[in-house]
Amino acid sequence: MVKNMTLVAMFAALTAVGAFIRIPFYPVPFTLQFLFVCLAGLLLGSKLGALSQVVYVAVGLIGAPIFAKGYGGIAYVLEPTFGYLIGFIICAFFTGLLFENMLRPRFFMTLSLSLAGMMLLYIPGVTYMYIMINYFAVGKSIAVDVAVTTGFLNFLPSGIIFCVIASMIAMRVKPVLMRMR
């Protein structure tokens, strides 16, 4: 129980730290968060991985300045990038669910799961961004192809690299975590 709480808190904190290792782009900054979200799912499993991301989002919505734009609070739901935070939870849950149901995890299967998790993160992220910019941002609009490019395709190369790194780490660390139970 204490180990699980510690791991959940650690991955929530790592996601917060990943938000501050960023390169500003509009409308979505480049951060290291996806790496930690993917690792949360792979190493903690579906429930605890998703819980770590729920904790991260909840702490930010309460007001802690831990989101990628440098602030927190309930008003953050109006940011075009809030959909990515929803995607963090979905990604960690489904990546963890698929990984924990693998009988004999292999690197390329783990990588495939990580890539699927990445897609599950970007679908709500890009969709939410498109809706918020087009229907709620005064005087702004964005075409679907621009939303997909700026919200997903620009991050695809780094996302693939993060999936490879997360898969390599998970293959090494997961057996150690399993022995600690």
N, C-alpha and C positions, 0 to 999 in steps of 0.2 A: 504494500500500500504506500509506504513512504517512498520507496524507489520509484513507483509510478508517478506520484505527485511531483517528485523531484525532476523526473524526465519530462513531464508535461511542462512544468515551469521553465526548465532549461530550453526546450524548443520554442516556447513562447518568447523567451528572452532572446534566443538566437534570431528569431524572425524579426524582432524589434531592432536588434543590432544590424541585421541585414538591410533594414530600411534606411539606415544612415550611411551605408556604404553604397553611394549612389552617384550616378551621372545624370544630371537633369536633362530631360527631353520633354517636349510637349506633345501630347498631353500626359504621357506615361513615362516616369523616370525609370532608368535602368538601375536595378538594385540586385542584391544577392539573396533576396527573400525566397525566391523560388527554390534555390538550393536547399534551404532549411525546411521549407514546407515539404518538399519531396522526401528529404531524410526523415522528417517527422512521421510521415506515412509508412515509409519502409521500415524504420527501426522501432517505432512504437506500436504499429498496427493501426487498424481503422479507428477504433474508438479513442484511444489515447492520442493518436496523431491528430485526429480532428479536434479533440478537446484542447490540445495545445494551441491550435489556431483559433478556436473559440475564445480561449483565454486572452490571446494576443489582441483579437478584435475587440473583445469586451473591455479590456484595460484601456485601449485607445479610445473607445467610444465614451468611456467614463470621463475621459479628459486628459489622460497621460499623453504627452507629446511624442508618441512613438510611431506614428505613421510616416510614410515616405516623404510627405510634404512638410514634415517638421512640426506638426501639431496634432491634436486629438480633439475629442468632443463629439457630441451627437450630430453636430452640423456636418461632420465628415461624410455622412451618408449622401450629402448633396454634391460631393466631389465626383467628377467623372471616373476616377480610379477606384471608387468604393467597390465596384463589381469584382475587382481583382481580390479584394479581401474576402468576399463571399467565395470566390474561386479557390482561395487558400484552403478553406474548410473542406470544400468538395474534393479538391485534389488530395489532401492528406487522407481523407476518409477512404476514397476509392483506391488510391494507390496502396494504402495499408490493407484494405480488404482483399484486393487481388493478390498481394504479396503473401499475406498470411495463409491464403488458401492454396498456395503452391506446395506441392509435395516435396519436390527437390529443386529448390531455386538454382538457376543457372544465370550467368551474367547477362546473356542476350535476352532471356525472358524478363529479368529484372529491369533491364534497359527498356524493353518494350512497355512494361508497366509504368515506368517513369515517364515515358513519352506520352502514354495515354493519360496519365495524371496531368501532364503539362497541358494537353488539349482541354481537359476538364477545368483547368484554371482559366485558360484564355477565353473559353466560350462565354461565361458570364461576365468576364472582364471587358471584352470588346463590346458585347451587347449592351451592358450598362453604360459604358462610355458613350456609345453611339446615341443611346436614348437621352442621356443627360445633356450632352452637348447640343443635340438637335431640338429637344423639346423643353429644356429648362434653362439653358444658358442664353442670356439675352444677347441678341445680335451675333450669335455664333451658329455655325452649322458645319457638318462634316459629312462627306459622302461615305457610303459603305466601303468602297475600296480603300479610301484613305484611312478609315477606322481600322480596317483589317491590317493595312500596312503599318500604321503607326502604333497600333495596339497589340499586334501579334507578329507579323513577318519580320519587323525590325529586331525582335527579341528571339526569333527562332534559332539563329546560330548559337547564341549564348545559352539558350534553353537546352539545346541538345548537349552542349558541353556540360552544363549542370546536371543533366540526366546521367551522363556517363560517369561523372564524379560521384554523384549520389549512389549510383548502382555499384560502383567499385567499393565505396565505403560501406554500403549496406551488406555486401557479400562478406566483408571482413568482420564487421562489428556485430551484425545480427546474431551469429552463433555465440559470441561472448555474452551478449545480453540474455540470450536464452539460457545459458548456463547459470546466470546470476539469479534466476527465479527460484 
